[in-house]
Amino acid sequence: MNEIKATNPQLIMLIRFLRKHSREHKARIWRTIAEYLGKPKRKRVAVNISRLNRYTQKNDVVVVPGKVLGAGELDHPITVAAFAFSAKAREKIQKAKGKCLSLMELAQKNPKGSNIKIIG
């Protein structure tokens, strides 16, 4: 198991939660997301709204193991779970009648991780 090198206490708690959740529910997706989050900050994922619009369809559930940024437009409702959202990104997702969730909320709603896309 990789050592967590992050210093953000919320991030450390989230990584530990996802690893434990992965073991308990035998869902490899949560372990994969924890590995993405454990990377150094300069290698962490940042995704614009335009990419989410391009690679998703109506009512998809998407995980971004990093930050969602507000560049671009979203023309269909999706559910997005991420470590962080910019204010513009959150506004645009809600304007398109989508939902913004934390990774912990999504893991509790969908313990097996079925029908989830990882975009990053």
C-alpha positions as CSV (number, residue, x, y, z in Angstrom):
1,M,0.0,0.0,0.0
2,N,1.4,3.4,-1.0
3,E,2.1,5.9,1.8
4,I,0.0,9.0,1.7
5,K,2.2,12.0,1.1
6,A,-0.5,14.7,1.2
7,T,-0.7,17.1,4.0
8,N,-4.3,18.2,3.6
9,P,-6.2,16.5,6.5
10,Q,-9.4,16.3,4.5
11,L,-7.7,14.6,1.6
12,I,-5.9,12.1,3.9
13,M,-9.2,11.3,5.5
14,L,-10.9,10.8,2.1
15,I,-8.2,8.5,0.8
16,R,-8.4,6.3,3.9
17,F,-12.2,6.2,3.6
18,L,-12.1,5.2,-0.1
19,R,-9.5,2.5,0.6
20,K,-11.5,1.1,3.4
21,H,-14.8,1.3,1.4
22,S,-13.1,-0.5,-1.4
23,R,-12.1,-3.4,0.8
24,E,-15.5,-3.7,2.6
25,H,-17.6,-3.6,-0.6
26,K,-15.0,-5.3,-2.9
27,A,-15.3,-2.4,-5.4
28,R,-12.0,-1.7,-7.1
29,I,-13.2,1.6,-8.4
30,W,-12.8,3.3,-5.0
31,R,-9.3,2.1,-4.6
32,T,-8.4,3.4,-8.1
33,I,-9.8,6.9,-7.2
34,A,-7.9,6.8,-3.9
35,E,-4.7,6.1,-5.9
36,Y,-5.4,9.1,-8.2
37,L,-6.0,11.4,-5.2
38,G,-2.7,10.2,-3.5
39,K,-0.6,11.6,-6.3
40,P,1.4,14.8,-5.9
41,K,-0.6,18.0,-6.3
42,R,1.1,18.9,-9.6
43,K,0.0,15.6,-11.1
44,R,-3.5,15.7,-9.8
45,V,-6.4,15.9,-12.3
46,A,-8.1,19.1,-13.3
47,V,-11.1,18.8,-15.7
48,N,-13.0,21.5,-17.4
49,I,-16.8,21.5,-17.9
50,S,-16.2,21.3,-21.7
51,R,-14.6,17.8,-21.3
52,L,-17.4,16.6,-19.1
53,N,-19.9,17.8,-21.8
54,R,-17.9,16.0,-24.5
55,Y,-17.5,12.6,-22.8
56,T,-20.8,12.2,-21.0
57,Q,-24.4,11.7,-21.9
58,K,-27.6,12.7,-20.2
59,N,-27.9,11.5,-16.6
60,D,-24.4,9.9,-16.4
61,V,-22.6,9.6,-13.1
62,V,-19.0,10.9,-13.3
63,V,-16.1,10.9,-10.9
64,V,-13.3,13.5,-11.2
65,P,-10.4,12.5,-8.9
66,G,-9.3,16.1,-8.6
67,K,-10.8,19.5,-9.3
68,V,-13.6,20.5,-11.8
69,L,-13.0,23.8,-13.5
70,G,-15.6,26.1,-15.1
71,A,-14.3,26.5,-18.7
72,G,-16.8,25.5,-21.3
73,E,-20.6,24.8,-21.4
74,L,-22.7,21.9,-20.2
75,D,-25.9,21.2,-22.2
76,H,-27.3,18.1,-20.4
77,P,-27.8,17.1,-16.7
78,I,-25.1,14.9,-15.1
79,T,-24.1,14.0,-11.6
80,V,-20.5,14.9,-10.9
81,A,-18.5,13.8,-7.8
82,A,-15.1,15.4,-7.3
83,F,-12.6,16.4,-4.6
84,A,-13.1,20.1,-5.4
85,F,-15.2,22.3,-7.6
86,S,-14.6,25.9,-8.7
87,A,-17.5,28.2,-8.1
88,K,-18.2,28.7,-11.8
89,A,-18.1,24.9,-12.4
90,R,-20.6,24.3,-9.6
91,E,-22.9,27.0,-11.0
92,K,-22.8,25.6,-14.6
93,I,-23.5,22.1,-13.5
94,Q,-26.5,23.2,-11.4
95,K,-27.7,25.5,-14.2
96,A,-27.8,22.4,-16.5
97,K,-29.9,20.7,-13.7
98,G,-27.0,18.4,-12.7
99,K,-25.8,17.5,-9.3
100,C,-22.4,18.2,-7.5
101,L,-21.4,15.6,-4.9
102,S,-18.4,14.9,-2.8
103,L,-16.6,11.7,-3.4
104,M,-17.6,10.5,0.1
105,E,-21.3,11.1,-0.7
106,L,-21.1,9.2,-3.9
107,A,-19.3,6.3,-2.3
108,Q,-22.1,6.0,0.3
109,K,-24.9,6.3,-2.2
110,N,-23.3,3.7,-4.6
111,P,-21.1,1.4,-2.5
112,K,-20.4,-1.0,-5.4
113,G,-19.4,1.8,-7.8
114,S,-21.6,0.5,-10.6
115,N,-22.3,2.7,-13.7
116,I,-19.7,5.3,-12.8
117,K,-17.2,6.9,-15.3
118,I,-13.9,8.2,-14.2
119,I,-12.8,11.3,-16.2
120,G,-9.4,12.8,-15.8
